[in-house]
Amino acid sequence: MKAERSSSNYRYYTSEAIDRLHDIEEMKASGMSLQEIKMNLEKEQVYEEIDIQELRLHMKNLQHEVTTLLEQMKQQEQSTQSQVKSKVSSECTALMQSLLTLIT
């Protein structure tokens, strides 16, 4: 945990670093040895890394699901267009084309 320094040589800590220092102080106050504190902090770091890996896996799965859903939606749109086209009679199509010709 390295802190930045000001021009007057004061240390600036992030809020995460301050929280960690508070946690260490609490562990010391509860009677834990420095070795126990170190082991506890290492365990927390391992758990954080596992959590990050799990989040990445969830994000990858969600991305795959979204891609699949978008493909399905696109296929449904094409299917819907085909259904509409099949329901429109040839006479209606001719009438629409005539109307378009008159309008333009």
Stockholm file with secondary structure:
# STOCKHOLM 1.0

chainA/1-104         MKAERSSSNYRYYTSEAIDRLHDIEEMKASGMSLQEIKMNLEKEQVYEEIDIQELRLHMKNLQHEVTTLLEQMKQQEQSTQSQVKSKVSSECTALMQSLLTLIT
#=GR chainA/1-104 SS CCCEECTTCCEECCHHHHHHHHHHHHHHHTTCCHHHHHHHHHHHHHHHHHHHHHHHHHHHHHHHHHHHHHHHHHHHHHHHHHHHHHHSCHHHHHHHHHHHHHHC
#=GC SS_cons         CCCEECTTCCEECCHHHHHHHHHHHHHHHTTCCHHHHHHHHHHHHHHHHHHHHHHHHHHHHHHHHHHHHHHHHHHHHHHHHHHHHHHSCHHHHHHHHHHHHHHC
//
